[in-house]
Amino acid sequence: MKIILWIVTVIYTGLYICTSVKDPDLWWHITIGRWIIANRSVPSVDYWTMFGSGMPWKAYSWSTEILFALVDKWFAIPGLFVLQCVLAIVLATALCWGLSRIAGDYFFGTLAGIYASVACFSHFTLRPQVLVWVYFVLLIVVADTVSRQGLNRANKFALFALMALWANTHLSAILGMLMLAGWIFKGSNWREVLTALACCFVGTLFTPYLGGEWIMFVQTTSHPFSHQSIYEFQPANITQYVTAFLIIGIAILAVFFHEQPQKFPPARLIMLGIFVIGGLAVVKFMPFAVIVVAAVIAAYWRTVHERSVGEENNLVQAFERLRILFSKIEGPGLVFLIACLAFWKIFPLWQNPIDRQVTPVAAVDFILKKNLPHPLLNPFGSGGYLLYRMSNSAGEPQHKVAIDGRTNIISEDLWGAFYVALNGRAGWQKFIEMVQPNTILWKWESPLTSILLEGGKWCSVFRSGTVSDGFVVFLKKEYFSAHRVDLSTVRCE
């Protein structure tokens, strides 16, 4: 019953952090995956955008892009939602199991894993980074094993394999290597640290680009600072969901450090500080920071719990009382309650698996149904879905989009013009002049919407949602007048 209860609890934790499918980048990932499957190779240039076409670009998430494309092909939107739920459960399982291994205590480790999983709630979507978090947890487990038992052949292979998986999933493999060095360094084991890092680095070279992702990583290191208007590149603030979890975790660590500072290796503390500062500076890295904090707490618990059995230790005794309290709860009843909560969480999402407040499904349906003319101007967050809908089953674009979520192919001039237009500032015309659109898909709440409605050159032909979360489709009045017969069913207001 304890095993069943653990499994059900972990599954519910994963389902708890699930929402409807809403990640704007998911759709271009699927399109790239289609292209890779059709061409049996990975792209080296961009084919999908107006201004990035022909520019060097690497599909560094090609493995998950193939997965997303296959699920979309076989099971469509419901399949993508189920895949998101599965990945959430995998993440929760990795965190609960991994932190339990580090803590040497499945009860404590599971609580820490639930804490870290829930902290990822606001960042969790269907995207390659989710698998990276899983690899990160597993890498910490291996690093902790190396720290306690030394670097043997099995650990070397595990480091190599995990980093190879990471390098074929995302561009952030350097974060894993940074964590590894800080976790196992003890002041005199330089050779062991360098050997472990070498295993990791060799693993990152086993990609279709033969490690070319490192060059791309160096080229994109400035993106969090040049694209700070994007939510995930903004600095953290106290009102954000994950920030509270990080602060609580740091507070717990501060108490532990005050009690027994000798149990915290200096190199591990420095590594922890780097991740915390990185998470506060760029909110995209917050999940890594929370996971590291939870892992350091778990490692501390192992040292305290192992050496305090039978001794007077308030912390251990308090936790043992909590363990006893939980053991008195009726297992079957608790399993049934958790199963009901899981059903209550998932059933409404299953009925509406895609978030239409973020994804312009209805607006794009209208554009395609009415065969509205191109070029089409779109906001940054909608480019991925347009790319998905305007490409064929082989991932080949029927029409190129103006801008999408791949910041590494967006020039500073293009981004500046888009950002000015989005906020309706002076010079908003530049983005429109660059694209020369006949149709515009835009966010209803953007100031540019009001400017276009008052300008006299554009008319609104479709609206979905509400002012705060909807989309508007504009058509050039000049084009509408010239094709009034073909567009007889379209109202131009």
PyMOL commands that set and color helices and strands:
alter all, ss='L'
color gray80, all
select helices_A, chain A and resi 2-16+26-39+62-103+106-119+121-123+129-149+153-167+173-184+190-204+213-219+223-226+231-233+241-259+261-263+266-281+283-308+314-327+331-351+361-369+380-389+407-409+412-422+429-435+447-455+477-482
alter helices_A, ss='H'
color red, helices_A
select strands_A, chain A and resi 376-377+439-443+458-464+471-476
alter strands_A, ss='S'
color yellow, strands_A
deselect
rebuild
show_as cartoon
